[in-house]
Amino acid sequence: MINWLLAITPPLSLLLATILLLRPWVLTRFGARFQYGLWLTVPLLLTLLSLPMGLPATANMETYRVTLGKLSQQASEIDWLGGGYWLGLIACLGLLLRSLIQLAKLLRRASPLPAEGRLKLLSSNDTLSPFVLGFLSPTVVLPSGFMHKTPNEEKNLILAHELGHWQRGDLHLNLLAISLVCLCWFNPLCLLAYRSFRQDQELACDAAVTAGLTQAERIAYGRALIGHATQVARNWQPLSHHYGDKHTMKQRLMQLKTQHGFSRSSLLLPLVLTAGLGIWSQAPAIAGEKQAAPHPVMRVEPKYPAQAAKDLVEGYIQARFDIGQDGRVSNVTIFKSEPAGVFDKVAIEALNQWQYEPKATKAMEVQLDFRMGPPGASDKRPGNDERERIDVLPHSDKQH
């Protein structure tokens, strides 16, 4: 987990810094909807960085003498970096849980209002501005008296804005964004990007709602924005949308004056460039995997089966396994053994305890040669010259 985060941080930070630096120019030149679409490059990059793009590595021939009396051990060290990260993540999740509990309390105290279709309307004394929530169906929570105090034209525009967030999937994207912020809480660029991302959501929704409105209707929409400029959320709610946000109100009013045409195809170039960044970021890892296999840091020697040693039975097994980002071995399979089934169990038990340097690698292969004595110079043992081979010799407890 920590290794993955360290690997994605440089390219992710470069992408976020680029979007943030170009944001004022993009808003002026291309508009809010194009700027909001640029944030799709973030999950695209993370997806590319998470894909196993390297080819399976095969270890070169190395010979180790594995005896029953010696066990290599790695000195345990306190993982201060990992501990600090998990504490920060728990704190972020705690804040998120607190906000959800507050939202649940607000919903329990809210009163239902008449609505049509799948839309659910609630009236609450605990909110100062309308907001929408819900993943499967939309629920709009309105301040008490909103339906009576707000002119019908402005009321309809505000409801259209809130429903616009739900229809465009903004609430679902908020869940993805806040998950990334929690995972990368240590990266200040993620926090800055999240704030700009939420602001761009509002600007893009304004642009979508007002795209087909007349001049008079846009003026009414502007009045609605001004009327709610001081009405902000009392509590932070990361997965819902409040209509009134005084911090972005000036920018929203400025964007209403200039409408830009929007084409989804115009996002093709940024997406292609992001894909190129992801592939470029993976290149060193791919090259590294082709050059060298990970080095072992701890190996538990297999136990020579007592009955096989008593009967002077020799043989070998050939195993294949994966190495995770933390260096641990997994998915051990025996694909060839001689004699069949004699040494499989002890080999699997030992291999599952092996530890390598942190480096994700697929389909590592090893051959364990179970022999009653050291091999002679003329011994011809079965195997692939590129597969690592290890001798396993029986030793009595007196030799330990």
C-alpha positions, 0 to 999 in steps of 0.5 A: 500500500505504502509502496503504491502510494509512493509510486503514484505520488510524483506523476499524480502531483505533476498532473494536479499541479498542471491542472491547477496552474492552467485552471484560470486560463482554461476557464477563460478560454474554454469555459467551466464545463471543459475545465470540469471535464479535465478532472477526469484525467485524474482517475484515468492516470490512477487506473493506468498507474495501477495496471500491471504493465510489466512483463513477468520476470524470470530469475537468473540461475543462482544456487543456494544451499538450504540446510535444516539447521540455519534459518535466515531472519530479517531484523524487525523494525518499527515501520514509522512511515507506515504507522504515521500514514495509517494514523492520518488515514484513520483521522480522515475517515473519522472526519468523514464519518462525523460529517455523515452522522451529522447529515443523518441527524439532519435527515431524521429531523427533516419534514417531507414535502410534496414532490413528483416522480423519483424526486424527494423533497425535505424541509429542514430547520438545520440547513440555510441553503438547498442541497441534494444528496442520494446515489440511487435517487435524488433527495433535495433538502430545502430550508424551512419556508423556502417554498413560500418565500422564494419566487417561483422562477428562482425556485425552479432554477435552483431545483434544476441546479440541484437536480443537475448535480445528481443527473450528471453524476457529481455526487458519485464523483464526489465519493471518488474524489474524497476517497482519493483525498483520504488516501493521499491526505499527506499530499497538499496538492490533493487538498488544493485540487479537491477544493478546486474540483468542487468549485468547478462542479458548481461552475459547470452545473451553472453553465449546463443549467443556463445553456438554453436560458433566455437573457431574462432567465439568466438574470433571474438565475443570477438573482437566485445566486445573489439571494443565497450568497450568504447562505452556506452550509453549517457543517461540511458535507463532502458527498452533497451539494449546497446551492449557496457558497459565498466563496465561489459566488463572484466567480459563478456570476462572472461565468454566467456572463460568458457561455462557451460551447462544449464538445466532449471530443475536445477532451480527447487531447487531455485524455490522450496526454494523460494516458501518455503520462501514465505509460511514461511513468510506468516505463522505469518499472517495466525496464527495471523488471526486465533487467533484474528479479527482486533479491531475497531477504528472508528464506525459510528452508524446507524440511526434508520429509523424514520418511523420504530421508529414511528411504534415501529418496531424492527428487525435485519440485518446480514451483511458480509464485508471485511477489507482492508490493510488500515483498511477500510470496503468494499464489504458490503452485507446484507445476512439476515434481519428481517423485510426484507428491513427495516433496510438494507439501514441505516446499509450499509451506516453506515458499509461503514464508519467503520474503523478497525486496519490495518489488511486485513480480509475477510468475517467479520460478524456483526449483528445489533439489532434494538430495541426500548429499552435495551434488557432484560436478558431473551431476545432471539435474533436470531443470531450466538453466534460467530457473533458480535452483536450491539444494535441500539436504537432510541434517540431523538435529545434532548438527543444528 
